[in-house]
Amino acid sequence: MIDNKNHLPNHLAIIMDGNGRWAEQKGKKRIFGHKNGIKAVQKVVEEAVELKIRYLTLYAFSTENWNRPREEIGVLMKLLVNSLKNEFEKLLENRIKLNVIGNIDQLPKIVQDELKYVIKKTINNNQMTLTLALSYGGREEIASTFKQLAIKVKNNIISPEKIDQSIINEHLYTQNLPDVDLLIRTSGEKRISNFLLWQIAYAELYFSKVLWPDFNKRHLHKAIINYQKRERRFGKTSEQLLR
């Protein structure tokens, strides 16, 4: 259990990895793992609300995931739509605001329509912002930002001298989100996998060996307790933090 409720990550991001391997270990098809992965999402979101974490961002579908078999992609999109429908009332009940980042135009229209509907209906919720990274890639996000800024410089909307970190932030998908405090990746892999490259500059990284479908409240607490034991210096010395 988490004893210190005052030192929690404001923005928690999770790379939900291991659905396929979890299913394969059980002699099942990968889609079986994705279906059970949704149950893990439900548990983590519920616990994040209970802990009063303000921002939770989940890596749901990357730009690279489009290279997977067409059948698997189709099932994933169907699962996404069904999950949005099934969890809609809980989002309202828990005052969770849904947010999406990524190249949304690449998603099937039925997915886009459902996302837009839920986003619109939850826009005034203020307990927690749940962000789904869909068709998302960190490098693509940064490249898109450069293009936007280049166009504005070309059209004399902004001068190159004015471009700083705050201006860049305003042009990212995550312009309305704070920097990530804690990034969790499951399944034992120790990679960032092109996720929130700009936003995790000072995030604490936690790698869990647990495959995503098995990730639960206890594992989330373990990651947060580990986070609470770390000293976040942001480039300063320990002595400076004590002043």
C-alpha positions as CSV (number, residue, x, y, z in Angstrom):
1,M,0.0,0.0,0.0
2,I,1.0,3.6,-0.6
3,D,1.4,5.4,2.7
4,N,2.5,8.8,1.4
5,K,-0.4,10.2,-0.7
6,N,1.2,13.6,-0.9
7,H,4.1,12.6,-3.2
8,L,2.4,11.1,-6.2
9,P,3.2,11.6,-9.8
10,N,1.0,14.3,-11.3
11,H,1.4,12.8,-14.8
12,L,1.8,9.0,-15.1
13,A,2.5,7.4,-18.5
14,I,2.4,3.7,-19.2
15,I,3.8,1.6,-22.1
16,M,1.4,-1.3,-21.9
17,D,3.6,-4.1,-23.3
18,G,3.2,-7.9,-23.2
19,N,-0.3,-8.7,-24.4
20,G,0.9,-11.0,-27.2
21,R,3.5,-12.9,-25.2
22,W,1.0,-13.3,-22.3
23,A,-1.4,-15.0,-24.7
24,E,1.3,-17.1,-26.4
25,Q,2.4,-18.4,-23.0
26,K,-1.1,-19.7,-22.5
27,G,-1.3,-21.3,-25.9
28,K,-3.8,-18.7,-27.1
29,K,-3.9,-16.3,-30.1
30,R,-2.5,-12.8,-29.5
31,I,-6.0,-11.2,-29.6
32,F,-6.7,-13.2,-26.4
33,G,-4.0,-11.1,-24.8
34,H,-5.3,-7.8,-26.1
35,K,-8.8,-8.6,-24.7
36,N,-7.3,-9.3,-21.2
37,G,-5.1,-6.3,-21.6
38,I,-8.3,-4.1,-21.6
39,K,-9.1,-5.5,-18.1
40,A,-5.7,-4.4,-16.9
41,V,-6.5,-0.9,-18.3
42,Q,-9.7,-0.8,-16.4
43,K,-8.0,-1.7,-13.1
44,V,-5.2,0.8,-13.6
45,V,-7.6,3.7,-14.5
46,E,-9.8,2.9,-11.5
47,E,-6.8,2.9,-9.1
48,A,-5.4,6.1,-10.7
49,V,-8.7,7.8,-10.0
50,E,-8.6,6.4,-6.4
51,L,-5.1,7.8,-5.9
52,K,-6.2,11.2,-7.4
53,I,-3.6,11.1,-10.1
54,R,-4.5,14.0,-12.4
55,Y,-3.0,12.8,-15.7
56,L,-2.8,9.3,-17.0
57,T,-1.4,8.6,-20.5
58,L,-1.5,5.1,-22.1
59,Y,0.4,4.0,-25.1
60,A,-2.4,2.2,-26.9
61,F,-1.3,2.0,-30.5
62,S,1.9,3.3,-32.1
63,T,2.7,4.4,-35.6
64,E,4.8,1.2,-35.9
65,N,1.8,-1.0,-34.9
66,W,0.3,-0.3,-38.4
67,N,2.9,-2.9,-39.6
68,R,1.1,-5.7,-37.7
69,P,-1.1,-8.2,-39.5
70,R,-4.3,-6.6,-40.9
71,E,-6.5,-9.0,-39.0
72,E,-4.9,-8.1,-35.7
73,I,-5.2,-4.4,-36.4
74,G,-8.9,-4.8,-37.3
75,V,-9.6,-6.6,-34.0
76,L,-7.7,-4.0,-32.0
77,M,-9.8,-1.2,-33.6
78,K,-13.0,-3.1,-32.8
79,L,-11.8,-3.7,-29.2
80,L,-11.1,0.1,-28.9
81,V,-14.6,1.1,-30.1
82,N,-16.3,-1.5,-27.8
83,S,-14.2,-0.4,-24.9
84,L,-15.1,3.3,-25.4
85,K,-18.8,2.3,-25.5
86,N,-18.6,0.0,-22.5
87,E,-16.6,2.4,-20.3
88,F,-18.4,5.6,-21.2
89,E,-20.7,5.7,-18.2
90,K,-17.7,5.0,-15.9
91,L,-15.8,8.0,-17.4
92,L,-18.8,10.2,-16.6
93,E,-19.3,8.7,-13.1
94,N,-15.6,9.2,-12.2
95,R,-15.4,12.6,-14.0
96,I,-12.6,11.4,-16.3
97,K,-11.9,13.6,-19.3
98,L,-10.8,11.6,-22.4
99,N,-8.0,13.0,-24.5
100,V,-6.3,11.5,-27.6
101,I,-2.9,12.2,-29.0
102,G,-1.4,11.0,-32.3
103,N,-2.2,11.0,-36.0
104,I,-5.9,10.4,-35.5
105,D,-6.7,10.8,-39.2
106,Q,-5.1,7.4,-39.8
107,L,-7.7,5.7,-37.7
108,P,-10.8,4.1,-39.2
109,K,-13.8,6.5,-39.3
110,I,-15.8,4.4,-36.9
111,V,-13.0,4.8,-34.3
112,Q,-12.6,8.5,-35.0
113,D,-16.4,9.1,-34.6
114,E,-16.5,7.2,-31.3
115,L,-13.5,9.1,-30.0
116,K,-14.9,12.4,-30.9
117,Y,-18.2,11.6,-29.3
118,V,-16.6,10.5,-26.0
119,I,-14.2,13.4,-26.0
120,K,-17.1,15.9,-26.5
121,K,-19.2,14.3,-23.7
122,T,-16.4,14.2,-21.2
123,I,-14.8,17.6,-22.0
124,N,-15.9,19.2,-18.7
125,N,-14.8,16.4,-16.4
126,N,-12.0,17.4,-14.1
127,Q,-11.1,14.5,-11.8
128,M,-8.5,13.1,-14.2
129,T,-7.4,13.4,-17.8
130,L,-7.1,10.0,-19.5
131,T,-5.0,10.3,-22.6
132,L,-4.9,7.6,-25.2
133,A,-1.9,7.6,-27.6
134,L,-3.3,6.2,-30.8
135,S,-1.4,6.0,-34.1
136,Y,1.3,7.9,-32.1
137,G,5.0,8.2,-32.6
138,G,7.3,10.6,-30.7
139,R,9.5,11.3,-33.7
140,E,6.5,12.0,-35.9
141,E,5.1,14.4,-33.3
142,I,8.4,16.3,-33.2
143,A,8.7,16.4,-37.0
144,S,5.1,17.7,-37.2
145,T,6.0,20.4,-34.7
146,F,9.0,21.5,-36.8
147,K,6.8,21.7,-39.9
148,Q,4.3,23.9,-38.1
149,L,6.9,26.2,-36.8
150,A,8.7,26.3,-40.2
151,I,5.5,27.4,-41.9
152,K,4.9,30.1,-39.2
153,V,8.4,31.4,-39.6
154,K,8.0,31.4,-43.4
155,N,4.8,33.4,-43.2
156,N,6.3,35.8,-40.6
157,I,3.9,34.7,-37.9
158,I,6.8,34.0,-35.6
159,S,10.5,34.8,-35.7
160,P,13.1,32.1,-35.2
161,E,14.5,34.0,-32.2
162,K,11.2,33.6,-30.4
163,I,11.2,29.8,-30.6
164,D,11.9,28.3,-27.2
165,Q,10.8,25.3,-25.2
166,S,7.4,26.9,-24.3
167,I,6.7,27.6,-28.0
168,I,7.6,24.0,-29.0
169,N,5.3,22.7,-26.2
170,E,2.4,24.7,-27.7
171,H,2.8,22.8,-31.0
172,L,3.0,19.3,-29.6
173,Y,0.1,16.9,-29.4
174,T,0.4,17.2,-25.6
175,Q,0.1,21.0,-25.5
176,N,-2.5,20.7,-22.8
177,L,-0.6,18.2,-20.7
178,P,2.2,18.7,-18.1
179,D,5.5,16.8,-18.5
180,V,5.6,13.2,-17.5
181,D,6.7,12.5,-13.9
182,L,6.7,8.7,-14.0
183,L,6.9,6.4,-17.0
184,I,6.1,2.7,-16.5
185,R,6.8,0.0,-19.0
186,T,5.7,-3.6,-18.5
187,S,6.9,-6.9,-19.8
188,G,10.5,-6.6,-18.9
189,E,11.6,-4.7,-22.0
190,K,13.7,-1.6,-21.3
191,R,13.0,0.6,-24.2
192,I,11.1,3.9,-24.7
193,S,9.8,2.7,-28.1
194,N,9.3,6.2,-29.6
195,F,6.9,7.3,-26.8
196,L,6.7,10.9,-25.5
197,L,10.3,11.6,-26.4
198,W,10.1,15.3,-25.6
199,Q,7.7,15.0,-22.6
200,I,9.8,12.4,-20.6
201,A,13.0,14.5,-20.5
202,Y,13.0,14.5,-16.7
203,A,10.6,11.6,-16.0
204,E,11.5,8.8,-13.7
205,L,11.6,5.5,-15.6
206,Y,10.3,2.2,-14.1
207,F,10.5,-1.1,-15.8
208,S,8.3,-4.0,-14.6
209,K,8.8,-7.6,-15.6
210,V,5.0,-8.2,-15.3
211,L,3.2,-8.7,-18.7
212,W,0.5,-6.1,-19.1
213,P,-2.6,-8.4,-18.7
214,D,-1.3,-9.3,-15.2
215,F,-0.5,-5.8,-14.2
216,N,-2.7,-4.7,-11.3
217,K,-3.2,-2.4,-8.4
218,R,-0.4,-4.0,-6.4
219,H,2.1,-3.6,-9.3
220,L,1.1,0.0,-9.8
221,H,1.6,0.7,-6.1
222,K,5.1,-0.9,-6.3
223,A,6.0,1.4,-9.1
224,I,4.8,4.5,-7.4
225,I,6.5,3.6,-4.1
226,N,9.7,3.2,-6.0
227,Y,9.1,6.6,-7.6
228,Q,8.6,8.2,-4.2
229,K,12.0,7.0,-3.0
230,R,13.8,8.7,-5.8
231,E,15.3,12.2,-5.6
232,R,14.3,14.3,-8.5
233,R,17.0,17.0,-9.0
234,F,16.2,18.4,-12.4
235,G,19.9,19.2,-12.9
236,K,20.4,20.6,-9.5
237,T,22.5,19.0,-6.6
238,S,21.0,17.4,-3.6
239,E,22.2,20.3,-1.4
240,Q,20.4,22.8,-3.6
241,L,17.1,20.9,-3.1
242,L,17.4,21.3,0.6
243,R,17.7,25.1,0.5
